[in-house]
Amino acid sequence: MIASLLMAFGVWIMAVLQSNPIQQRDYPRSVNINFVLADDMKMSDPSAQTVTVTIRAPRSVWDVLRTDQIRVTADFTDLEEGPQTVDLEAELEDRVRGQIVDIRPAEVTVTLSRVASLRVPIRTVVTQEPPSGYTYPLPTCNLTEVTASGPADRIGDITAMARLNLSEVRAPVSLTVNLFAANQAGRFVSEVTLDPAQVTCQVNVAQIEGISELSVVPDVSGFPPPGYIYEGYEFTPGIVTVSGDQRAIRALNGVVNTETIDITDATSNFERTVLVKLPEGVRLVPETQSITVTVKIGTVRGSRQYSDIPIQVEGLAPGLDADLLPNAATVLLVGPQPILEQINNQDLTVEVNLSQISEPGTYQVTAVASVSSTTISDEDIVAETTLTVQPQEVNVTVESIEGESSPGD
């Protein structure tokens, strides 16, 4: 009886192992290391942050095993400052049947440093001044200091820096900006956190008495040559500040023109640096201010049709002759008018390539048009124009030349 039970149990074990065999292999994804530190310690420069683990488990476990069910721990709790190395410990979640038999790497090294906290002052720095003609007193902020936390050797002589950009500010403004830890030279100090991380500063920007702002309007005169079109301009700065005779300034009605820019002979975009035209008794602040104007010149696009362009044969094998129907084509060229006016029939070529034909017969072959000019670069033609050839398909009858054999014979 007992022997029968043992035999049945053995048969059952064999059946289980055959249907759900134990498998040992590497887990296919990297597993993150969980670093455990004392509350007053911080780590840096870990030699590894992930590991590869080898697991022995039934196939049914492998089919459903997840990364979060594998725990790899590096425990630095009781270690002092400086470089430290510990062996890694790995285990599977309690409900998972299996065993971790190998970890690669088996140990990890980090640098431990003690975390310190102290109060540090806030320093405001104006990175960009307000527009010319505006001034401001020292900014005032809702905080004067914050708490800095980090390695003790990094927070001994730092400030919390607030950077203020006033380049577009023309009136009192409240700015909320991020703080960052900086040394006395103003350079960023890493591994330090600030609490709170933001500060709100009031900056009372105001216009200097006797200073006015005027909007700039470029004065563009003339017309481009035929085939070209004036498409507008871009300029900087868009506003200038002036001082002087207030009656003359008010008479400008908030606008000042530049010196005249003549576009009579312009055929492409160009840039000019010009001055503004101010009445007597009014001067710029600063007086060296100038305006950079980029004038945009485009081309008038059009189309032109070229008729009776002979169709040329390329690549025909020796011993063969080709008859084309039709033997001439019409080409439509679309592009800038100045280019079209310089292209004539002699600059156009229409070809059919017969290099793939080796036997007599009748074929439909696509015609391809191209253009080349002695007065315009090929690059400009390709970039600025499009070609269409009609008809696109040409009937080609290929025959053997009498007394000569074709390549297939």
Secondary structure, DSSP 4 states (H G I P E B T S, - for coil): -HHHHHHHHHHHHHHHHHHS-EEEEE-SS-EEEEEE--TTEEEE--S-SEEEEEEEEEHHHHHH--GGGEEEEEE-TT--SEEEEEE-EEEE-TTS--EEEEEESSEEEEEEEEEEEEEEEEEEEEEEPPPTTEE----EES-SEEEEEEETTTSTT-EEEEEEE-TT--S-EEEEEEEEEE-TTS-B-TT-EEES-EEEEEE--EEPTTEEEEEEEEEEES-PPTTEEEEEEEEE-SEEEEEE-HHHHHHTTTEEEEEEEE-TT--S-EEEEE-B---TTEEESSTT--EEEEEEEEE-EEEEEEEEEEEEEESPPTTEEEEEESSEEEEEEEEEHHHHTT--GGGEEEEEE-TT--SSEEEEEE-EEEE--SSS-HHHHHHH-EEEEESSEEEEEEEEPTTS--TT-
